[in-house]
Each structure stands twice: as structure tokens, then as C-alpha cells.
Amino acid sequence: MIKISNIDHVVIRAKDIPKMIAFYRDVLGCPEERRNEDMGLYQMRAGSALIDLVDVNGKLGKMGGAAPGDDACNMDHFCVRVEPFDEDVIRAHLAKHQIDAPEKVMRYGAEGTGPSIYIQDPEGNTVELKGPAGE
């Protein structure tokens, strides 16, 4: 039996690496941890996990087929746990970066049902900002 403890990393194939790095660094607060430009791989620290950004024009990215777009999605969404989950502070920060977000919704996640806001990164990937269960 395999027992999962947490998400180690997610990989996002991207067309505009500088814009994606800026979004994950400046909007979501994920510092760049490591890069391998020869492979087209840029790794952002997200708590205990990594968000790997792969340049679709780089060595790794070319192995994945067509670039993400209207006919080639690279994922539905991924969820990051936000602590503390202060909706007003989150919305003010998103607004500072010209990011509109729908109303908070209660959704079920790894810890149970809690507040959730969906946003999109510059290339249309949906990122769920999730608060603690039971709020």
C-alpha cells in the first residue's frame, strides 16, 4: 500500500517563463529555488512543495507536445493551502496585482471543507487558494 503524505511538486508547462515566474513569486509569494536553463526548468518553493515551471520551448517542454492553449490544457487546477486565510487581505493583495477573483466558496479539500478562492495565472492555469477546514 502507498501512503501519500503531501504533494511534492506540480509541473506547469509555460509559454512565457518570465511572466510566470513573476506571478508565482510576486503574487503567490513562492521564491525561486532552483533553475536549470539548459533544460528549461524553473522551480518555485511553495511551502513544503515545489511548483516547477517548464518552458515549452526548452528541452523538457518540447517533450510534452503542443504548448498550452485553447486546445491543449496542461491541467485543470492545483490547490495551495493559505495560512492564515484572511479574505480581505488576500483580495487586497490580488487587486494590487490586477487579479480579479470570484467570491469565496466553501470547498472540500485534503483537510475537509473550508474557504476557497480560484484565480488564474498569466497562462490560464487555475490556482485554488484554500483556507483551513471548519471555517
C-alpha positions in Angstrom: 0.0 0.0 0.0 1.2 3.5 -0.8 0.5 6.3 1.7 0.7 9.8 0.4 1.8 12.4 3.0 1.6 15.6 0.9 2.1 17.0 -2.6 5.8 17.1 -3.5 5.5 19.2 -6.7 3.4 20.1 -9.6 4.7 20.8 -13.1 3.3 23.5 -15.3 4.3 23.8 -19.0 4.5 27.5 -19.8 4.9 29.8 -22.8 6.1 33.0 -21.0 8.6 31.9 -18.3 9.4 35.5 -17.0 5.7 36.3 -16.6 5.0 33.0 -14.9 8.0 33.4 -12.5 6.8 36.9 -11.6 3.3 35.7 -10.9 4.3 32.8 -8.7 7.0 34.9 -6.9 5.2 38.2 -6.6 1.5 37.3 -6.4 1.7 33.9 -4.5 5.0 34.5 -2.7 6.8 31.5 -4.0 10.6 32.3 -4.1 12.6 30.8 -7.0 14.6 28.0 -5.5 16.4 26.5 -8.4 16.7 26.8 -12.2 18.2 24.7 -15.0 18.1 26.9 -18.0 19.6 24.2 -20.2 16.5 22.0 -19.5 14.1 25.0 -19.4 13.2 24.2 -15.8 12.4 26.8 -13.1 11.5 25.6 -9.6 9.4 27.8 -7.2 9.2 26.9 -3.5 5.5 26.7 -2.3 5.7 25.8 1.4 6.9 22.2 1.6 6.2 21.6 -2.1 7.6 22.9 -5.4 5.9 24.4 -8.5 8.0 23.5 -11.5 7.7 25.8 -14.5 8.8 24.2 -17.7 9.4 26.3 -20.8 7.5 24.8 -23.7 10.4 25.8 -26.0 13.1 24.2 -23.8 14.4 20.7 -23.8 11.9 19.3 -21.3 9.0 21.4 -22.7 9.4 20.1 -26.2 8.9 16.5 -24.9 5.4 17.4 -23.8 3.9 18.2 -27.1 1.8 21.3 -28.0 2.0 24.4 -25.9 -0.9 25.1 -23.6 -3.7 27.0 -25.2 -7.4 26.7 -26.2 -6.9 23.2 -27.5 -4.1 22.0 -25.2 -4.6 22.3 -21.5 -1.8 21.3 -19.1 -4.0 20.7 -16.0 -7.4 21.6 -14.5 -6.2 23.3 -11.4 -4.0 22.8 -8.4 -4.6 23.9 -4.8 -2.3 25.7 -2.4 -3.2 25.9 1.3 -3.1 29.5 2.6 -2.4 30.3 6.3 -3.8 32.5 7.6 -6.8 32.7 5.3 -7.9 36.3 5.6 -10.2 37.0 2.7 -9.9 40.8 2.9 -6.1 40.7 2.9 -6.0 38.1 0.1 -8.4 40.2 -2.0 -6.4 43.4 -1.4 -3.2 41.7 -2.4 -4.7 40.2 -5.6 -6.2 43.6 -6.5 -2.7 45.2 -6.2 -1.7 42.7 -8.9 -4.8 43.4 -11.0 -6.2 39.9 -10.4 -10.0 39.6 -10.2 -11.2 36.7 -8.1 -14.7 35.3 -7.7 -16.4 35.1 -4.3 -15.1 32.8 -1.7 -16.8 29.3 -1.8 -16.7 26.5 0.7 -15.0 23.5 -0.9 -13.8 20.1 0.2 -10.0 19.6 0.3 -7.4 17.5 2.0 -8.2 18.9 5.4 -12.0 18.9 4.9 -14.4 21.7 3.9 -13.0 25.2 4.1 -12.9 28.6 2.2 -11.6 28.6 -1.3 -10.9 31.2 -4.0 -10.0 30.4 -7.6 -7.6 32.6 -9.5 -5.8 32.2 -12.8 -2.1 32.6 -13.5 -1.0 34.5 -16.6 -1.3 31.4 -18.9 -4.8 30.4 -17.7 -3.9 27.8 -15.2 -6.4 27.8 -12.3 -4.9 28.1 -8.8 -7.1 27.4 -5.8 -6.2 29.4 -2.7 -7.5 27.2 0.2 -8.1 28.1 3.8 -8.4 25.7 6.8 -11.3 23.3 7.2 -14.1 24.2 9.5 -14.2 28.0 9.0 
